[in-house]
Amino acid sequence: MRSNYPGSVPEPFEGAVPLIYANKVGYSRPDQIQRNHQWIDRWKVLLPRTGDGHGREEAYVLGEPIALAPGSACTQTYFIAGMFDSKEETENYAYYLATKFVRFLVLQRKVTQDLTPERFRFVPMLDMTRRWTDEDLYEHFGLTEDARAHIEKTIKPRSVNLSLDSPIPASHLPGGAKYRPGKVAEEDDEE
């Protein structure tokens, strides 16, 4: 769905699919979802489509990964980084994307702030039934101490947004960092 999609309403209704925008949640009928209906009922990890940190000496590279329970869709404000069959794999993948190792590999292909699948070409898909840490990844891929130190110096720490009990990110719920009660889709056009 386009980031300025005007067809959702601000209040949930029976059978509604939550639609995750940049800074709000709208609700749409399932038949309004334009494509990839099969993704609605999957565990997902979202990333903001545009990232911070490009060209800085120290970088975040990617926005905060958002791990979600099944039951929602999102606008093009977000990039669906991965879909899984279990809560455990979804959580582990969100933490994997937050590692400095993965974000350093993405940085090697990221020439603009826009996030596309091509930016992940160097990122290996590993077994997500386990939690990977930077130390695990450095060891697994045999990085030298100099390579480890360079990554640690270049990439800033990144947290994750775990919303594994809800199809709506915690940041978008009341009290969350992006919660904006009463916002309408037209206001998102300016973003």
PLY file of the C-alpha trace (Angstrom):
ply
format ascii 1.0
element vertex 191
property float x
property float y
property float z
element edge 190
property int vertex1
property int vertex2
end_header
0.00 0.00 0.00
1.26 3.48 -0.77
2.45 5.45 2.24
-0.29 8.03 1.67
-3.07 5.44 1.24
-6.29 7.23 2.26
-8.62 4.22 2.47
-8.18 3.22 6.10
-10.14 4.48 9.08
-8.70 5.39 12.50
-10.87 3.03 14.58
-10.86 -0.80 14.43
-13.98 -2.65 13.27
-14.94 -6.31 13.00
-12.78 -8.09 10.42
-10.45 -5.09 10.01
-6.79 -5.50 9.14
-4.49 -3.07 10.98
-2.47 -1.09 8.43
0.85 0.21 9.78
1.80 3.67 8.51
4.88 5.72 9.41
3.38 7.18 12.56
-0.13 5.77 12.89
-2.30 2.73 12.46
-5.33 2.67 10.19
-7.84 -0.12 9.72
-8.93 -1.53 6.36
-11.14 -4.28 5.04
-9.15 -7.29 3.81
-10.38 -6.70 0.23
-8.75 -3.23 0.31
-5.29 -4.73 0.75
-3.92 -4.51 -2.77
-1.46 -7.42 -2.82
0.36 -10.06 -0.80
-2.71 -11.07 1.23
-0.89 -14.23 2.34
1.59 -12.06 4.26
-1.09 -10.74 6.64
-1.15 -13.97 8.67
2.63 -14.36 8.95
5.06 -13.35 11.67
7.00 -10.37 10.25
10.01 -8.17 10.80
9.66 -4.66 9.40
12.31 -2.03 8.82
11.70 1.63 8.05
12.10 2.02 4.28
14.43 4.97 4.67
17.30 4.69 7.08
19.51 7.01 8.99
23.24 7.09 9.28
24.31 7.13 5.62
27.64 8.84 5.17
28.34 9.39 8.86
31.53 8.37 10.55
29.49 6.28 13.00
26.28 4.86 11.61
23.04 3.13 12.50
22.55 2.15 8.80
19.08 0.65 9.37
16.12 1.83 11.36
14.94 -0.11 14.37
13.70 -3.61 13.39
10.05 -4.19 14.34
9.05 -7.78 15.13
5.28 -8.31 14.78
2.75 -11.00 15.51
0.58 -12.08 12.55
-2.47 -10.09 11.56
-1.41 -6.79 9.99
-0.24 -5.16 6.77
1.93 -2.11 6.22
2.34 0.76 3.82
5.48 1.32 1.75
6.84 3.32 4.66
8.15 -0.04 5.81
10.20 -2.76 4.17
9.21 -6.32 5.11
12.65 -7.71 5.91
11.49 -11.24 6.73
8.51 -13.46 7.40
8.51 -16.52 9.61
6.39 -19.36 10.95
7.23 -18.83 14.61
7.57 -16.17 17.26
11.08 -17.40 18.13
12.42 -17.04 14.57
10.83 -13.61 14.23
12.40 -12.35 17.45
15.79 -13.83 16.56
15.72 -12.26 13.10
14.92 -8.83 14.52
17.94 -9.14 16.82
20.04 -10.43 13.90
19.18 -7.33 11.84
20.15 -5.15 14.80
23.66 -6.62 15.01
26.52 -4.38 14.01
27.78 -7.19 11.75
24.62 -7.27 9.61
24.30 -3.50 9.47
27.96 -3.18 8.43
27.31 -5.59 5.54
24.24 -3.58 4.49
26.32 -0.39 4.64
28.63 -1.82 1.97
25.73 -1.77 -0.53
23.78 1.21 0.74
24.48 4.28 -1.39
21.24 6.13 -0.59
18.87 6.22 2.38
16.33 4.04 0.50
16.15 0.43 1.64
15.70 -2.24 -1.04
16.31 -6.00 -1.12
19.51 -5.34 -3.10
21.06 -3.70 -0.01
21.03 -7.11 1.72
23.00 -8.96 -0.96
26.01 -9.50 1.35
23.91 -10.52 4.38
23.84 -14.31 4.83
20.58 -15.96 5.86
21.40 -18.08 8.87
19.44 -20.41 11.10
16.99 -18.19 12.96
16.02 -20.82 15.50
18.95 -19.45 17.51
19.83 -15.94 18.67
22.94 -14.52 16.97
25.14 -11.91 18.66
27.94 -9.91 17.10
30.49 -12.07 18.92
28.84 -15.22 17.55
28.87 -13.79 14.02
32.50 -12.61 14.23
33.50 -16.07 15.39
31.28 -17.92 12.88
32.75 -16.00 9.93
36.32 -15.89 11.27
36.74 -12.12 11.40
40.12 -10.82 12.46
40.50 -8.60 15.51
41.11 -5.63 13.19
37.89 -6.31 11.24
35.94 -6.67 14.48
37.36 -3.43 15.85
36.51 -1.59 12.61
32.88 -2.73 12.73
32.58 -1.91 16.42
33.98 1.58 15.81
31.86 2.27 12.70
28.39 1.00 13.64
26.32 2.34 16.55
24.27 0.02 18.78
20.66 -0.49 17.67
17.66 -1.61 19.71
14.71 -3.64 18.45
10.96 -3.06 18.74
9.47 -6.37 19.87
5.71 -6.45 19.39
5.33 -10.22 19.40
2.00 -10.22 21.24
0.37 -7.80 18.80
0.11 -7.24 15.04
0.59 -3.52 15.80
4.04 -2.21 16.77
4.33 -1.13 20.40
5.64 2.21 19.11
2.29 2.82 17.37
0.06 1.89 20.34
-1.12 4.44 22.94
1.93 5.60 24.89
4.31 4.50 22.13
6.90 6.76 20.50
4.93 7.07 17.25
1.41 7.11 18.64
-0.58 9.95 17.10
-4.27 9.86 18.08
-6.70 11.29 15.57
-4.20 11.60 12.70
-5.63 11.30 9.23
-3.95 9.92 6.13
-3.70 13.32 4.42
-1.25 14.47 7.09
1.10 11.64 6.06
1.30 13.07 2.52
3.75 15.66 3.77
6.22 13.07 5.13
0 1
1 2
2 3
3 4
4 5
5 6
6 7
7 8
8 9
9 10
10 11
11 12
12 13
13 14
14 15
15 16
16 17
17 18
18 19
19 20
20 21
21 22
22 23
23 24
24 25
25 26
26 27
27 28
28 29
29 30
30 31
31 32
32 33
33 34
34 35
35 36
36 37
37 38
38 39
39 40
40 41
41 42
42 43
43 44
44 45
45 46
46 47
47 48
48 49
49 50
50 51
51 52
52 53
53 54
54 55
55 56
56 57
57 58
58 59
59 60
60 61
61 62
62 63
63 64
64 65
65 66
66 67
67 68
68 69
69 70
70 71
71 72
72 73
73 74
74 75
75 76
76 77
77 78
78 79
79 80
80 81
81 82
82 83
83 84
84 85
85 86
86 87
87 88
88 89
89 90
90 91
91 92
92 93
93 94
94 95
95 96
96 97
97 98
98 99
99 100
100 101
101 102
102 103
103 104
104 105
105 106
106 107
107 108
108 109
109 110
110 111
111 112
112 113
113 114
114 115
115 116
116 117
117 118
118 119
119 120
120 121
121 122
122 123
123 124
124 125
125 126
126 127
127 128
128 129
129 130
130 131
131 132
132 133
133 134
134 135
135 136
136 137
137 138
138 139
139 140
140 141
141 142
142 143
143 144
144 145
145 146
146 147
147 148
148 149
149 150
150 151
151 152
152 153
153 154
154 155
155 156
156 157
157 158
158 159
159 160
160 161
161 162
162 163
163 164
164 165
165 166
166 167
167 168
168 169
169 170
170 171
171 172
172 173
173 174
174 175
175 176
176 177
177 178
178 179
179 180
180 181
181 182
182 183
183 184
184 185
185 186
186 187
187 188
188 189
189 190
